[in-house]
Amino acid sequence: MKAPVTRTAYVIVFLLAVVYAFLAFPKGMHAWQEKKREIDRMEQGNARLRREVERQKDYIHRLTTNPAAQELEIRKRLKLLHPGEKLYIVDPDAPAKPPAVN
């Protein structure tokens, strides 16, 4: 008498588990796919940031080891000139003027 009741209880529990899995699986699968897409987006962002960091490290290394690069950067940022040099500032957005006719 005890064996058929236990067997029936196991079958009912198994069937309930199967029904729950079928009902929960589509939602679970959708959430899993969304998380996978989010992970892929974050990995791409991390790769982009790693490339940017490597580029900045290379730039810093170049500035610390190359005096000519240091001078060029200082001159560019501070707009410094050597004696006798002229600096021409051109507005790239300004329309070109035709040459004056005399």
LODRENNU-235142 format. One record per residue: x, y, z of N, C-alpha, C in turn; chain; residue in three letters. Coordinates in steps of 0.2 Angstrom, whole numbers. Last residue first. Layout:
N
<atom <X,Y,Z>,<X,Y,Z>,<X,Y,Z>,"A","ALA"> ...
***
This chain:
102
<atom <212,471,-291>,<213,478,-291>,<213,481,-297>,"A","ASN"> <atom <202,459,-283>,<205,461,-289>,<206,469,-289>,"A","VAL"> <atom <205,447,-270>,<203,454,-272>,<206,456,-278>,"A","ALA"> <atom <200,430,-271>,<205,435,-271>,<203,442,-273>,"A","PRO"> <atom <185,425,-262>,<189,426,-268>,<194,431,-267>,"A","PRO"> <atom <186,417,-246>,<184,423,-250>,<188,423,-256>,"A","LYS"> <atom <177,403,-240>,<183,405,-243>,<181,412,-247>,"A","ALA"> <atom <169,404,-224>,<169,403,-231>,<175,406,-234>,"A","PRO"> <atom <175,396,-209>,<173,402,-213>,<173,401,-220>,"A","ALA"> <atom <178,384,-203>,<171,385,-204>,<170,391,-209>,"A","ASP"> <atom <192,385,-200>,<190,381,-205>,<182,381,-207>,"A","PRO"> <atom <201,400,-198>,<194,397,-196>,<192,392,-201>,"A","ASP"> <atom <218,400,-194>,<213,399,-199>,<206,396,-197>,"A","VAL"> <atom <231,408,-189>,<225,405,-186>,<220,405,-192>,"A","ILE"> <atom <248,408,-190>,<242,409,-194>,<237,405,-191>,"A","TYR"> <atom <262,414,-183>,<257,409,-182>,<251,412,-186>,"A","LEU"> <atom <280,415,-186>,<273,418,-186>,<268,412,-186>,"A","LYS"> <atom <296,417,-178>,<290,413,-181>,<284,416,-181>,"A","GLU"> <atom <304,425,-171>,<304,425,-179>,<299,421,-182>,"A","GLY"> <atom <307,414,-158>,<308,421,-161>,<308,420,-168>,"A","PRO"> <atom <294,401,-157>,<301,403,-157>,<302,410,-160>,"A","HIS"> <atom <279,401,-148>,<283,402,-155>,<290,403,-153>,"A","LEU"> <atom <265,393,-141>,<271,396,-141>,<275,396,-147>,"A","LEU"> <atom <252,387,-138>,<253,392,-144>,<259,396,-143>,"A","LYS"> <atom <250,378,-129>,<251,385,-126>,<252,390,-132>,"A","LEU"> <atom <249,366,-137>,<244,368,-132>,<244,375,-130>,"A","ARG"> <atom <260,367,-146>,<253,367,-149>,<248,369,-143>,"A","LYS"> <atom <271,368,-138>,<270,373,-143>,<262,373,-145>,"A","ARG"> <atom <269,355,-131>,<269,362,-128>,<268,368,-132>,"A","ILE"> <atom <271,347,-142>,<264,347,-138>,<264,353,-134>,"A","GLU"> <atom <284,349,-147>,<278,350,-151>,<272,351,-147>,"A","LEU"> <atom <291,346,-135>,<291,353,-137>,<285,354,-142>,"A","GLU"> <atom <288,332,-135>,<286,336,-129>,<286,344,-132>,"A","GLN"> <atom <294,328,-147>,<287,327,-146>,<284,332,-140>,"A","ALA"> <atom <307,331,-144>,<304,334,-149>,<297,334,-149>,"A","ALA"> <atom <310,322,-133>,<310,329,-132>,<306,333,-137>,"A","PRO"> <atom <303,307,-129>,<305,311,-135>,<304,318,-134>,"A","ASN"> <atom <298,301,-117>,<305,299,-120>,<307,303,-126>,"A","THR"> <atom <286,306,-114>,<291,306,-109>,<298,304,-112>,"A","THR"> <atom <279,305,-126>,<280,312,-123>,<286,311,-118>,"A","LEU"> <atom <278,291,-127>,<281,295,-132>,<283,302,-130>,"A","ARG"> <atom <270,288,-115>,<277,286,-116>,<281,290,-121>,"A","HIS"> <atom <258,295,-119>,<262,297,-113>,<270,295,-113>,"A","ILE"> <atom <255,287,-130>,<256,294,-130>,<260,297,-125>,"A","TYR"> <atom <253,274,-124>,<258,275,-129>,<260,283,-130>,"A","ASP"> <atom <243,277,-115>,<249,275,-113>,<255,276,-118>,"A","LYS"> <atom <233,280,-125>,<235,285,-120>,<242,284,-117>,"A","GLN"> <atom <231,267,-131>,<233,273,-135>,<236,279,-130>,"A","ARG"> <atom <227,260,-120>,<234,258,-123>,<236,264,-127>,"A","GLU"> <atom <215,266,-118>,<220,266,-112>,<227,265,-115>,"A","VAL"> <atom <208,263,-130>,<209,270,-128>,<215,271,-123>,"A","GLU"> <atom <208,249,-128>,<211,252,-134>,<213,259,-132>,"A","ARG"> <atom <199,248,-117>,<206,246,-117>,<211,249,-122>,"A","ARG"> <atom <188,254,-122>,<191,257,-117>,<198,255,-116>,"A","LEU"> <atom <184,243,-131>,<185,250,-134>,<189,254,-129>,"A","ARG"> <atom <183,233,-122>,<188,232,-127>,<190,239,-130>,"A","ALA"> <atom <171,238,-115>,<178,237,-112>,<184,236,-117>,"A","ASN"> <atom <162,237,-125>,<164,244,-122>,<170,243,-119>,"A","GLY"> <atom <161,224,-128>,<164,228,-133>,<166,235,-130>,"A","GLN"> <atom <156,220,-115>,<163,217,-117>,<166,222,-123>,"A","GLU"> <atom <144,226,-115>,<149,228,-110>,<156,226,-112>,"A","MET"> <atom <138,218,-126>,<139,226,-126>,<144,228,-122>,"A","ARG"> <atom <138,206,-120>,<142,207,-126>,<143,214,-127>,"A","ASP"> <atom <130,208,-109>,<137,206,-108>,<141,207,-114>,"A","ILE"> <atom <118,210,-116>,<121,215,-112>,<128,214,-110>,"A","GLU"> <atom <116,198,-122>,<117,204,-126>,<120,209,-122>,"A","ARG"> <atom <114,190,-111>,<120,188,-115>,<121,194,-120>,"A","LYS"> <atom <102,195,-106>,<108,196,-102>,<115,195,-106>,"A","LYS"> <atom <94,191,-116>,<95,198,-115>,<101,199,-111>,"A","GLU"> <atom <94,177,-115>,<97,180,-121>,<98,188,-120>,"A","GLN"> <atom <89,176,-102>,<96,174,-103>,<98,177,-109>,"A","TRP"> <atom <76,181,-104>,<80,184,-99>,<87,182,-101>,"A","ALA"> <atom <72,171,-113>,<72,178,-115>,<76,182,-111>,"A","HIS"> <atom <72,159,-105>,<76,160,-111>,<77,167,-113>,"A","MET"> <atom <63,163,-95>,<70,162,-93>,<74,162,-99>,"A","GLY"> <atom <51,163,-103>,<53,169,-99>,<61,168,-97>,"A","LYS"> <atom <51,149,-107>,<52,155,-112>,<54,161,-109>,"A","PRO"> <atom <51,142,-94>,<57,142,-99>,<57,147,-104>,"A","PHE"> <atom <40,141,-86>,<45,146,-85>,<51,147,-90>,"A","ALA"> <atom <32,131,-92>,<29,138,-91>,<35,143,-90>,"A","LEU"> <atom <41,120,-92>,<38,122,-98>,<35,129,-98>,"A","PHE"> <atom <43,119,-78>,<49,121,-82>,<46,123,-89>,"A","ALA"> <atom <31,116,-73>,<34,122,-71>,<39,124,-76>,"A","TYR"> <atom <29,103,-79>,<24,109,-81>,<27,116,-79>,"A","VAL"> <atom <39,97,-72>,<40,97,-80>,<35,103,-82>,"A","VAL"> <atom <35,97,-59>,<41,100,-61>,<42,101,-68>,"A","ALA"> <atom <23,90,-60>,<23,97,-58>,<29,101,-60>,"A","LEU"> <atom <28,78,-63>,<24,81,-68>,<24,88,-66>,"A","LEU"> <atom <35,75,-51>,<39,75,-58>,<35,79,-63>,"A","PHE"> <atom <25,75,-42>,<30,80,-41>,<34,80,-48>,"A","VAL"> <atom <18,63,-47>,<14,70,-47>,<20,76,-46>,"A","ILE"> <atom <27,53,-46>,<25,55,-53>,<22,62,-53>,"A","VAL"> <atom <28,53,-32>,<34,55,-36>,<32,57,-43>,"A","TYR"> <atom <15,49,-28>,<18,56,-26>,<24,58,-30>,"A","ALA"> <atom <15,36,-34>,<11,41,-37>,<13,49,-35>,"A","THR"> <atom <25,30,-26>,<26,31,-33>,<22,36,-36>,"A","ARG"> <atom <18,31,-14>,<25,35,-14>,<26,36,-22>,"A","THR"> <atom <7,23,-16>,<6,30,-14>,<13,34,-15>,"A","VAL"> <atom <13,11,-19>,<9,14,-24>,<8,22,-23>,"A","PRO"> <atom <20,8,-6>,<24,9,-13>,<20,13,-18>,"A","ALA"> <atom <10,6,3>,<14,12,4>,<18,13,-3>,"A","LYS"> <atom <4,-6,0>,<0,0,0>,<4,6,0>,"A","MET"> 
***
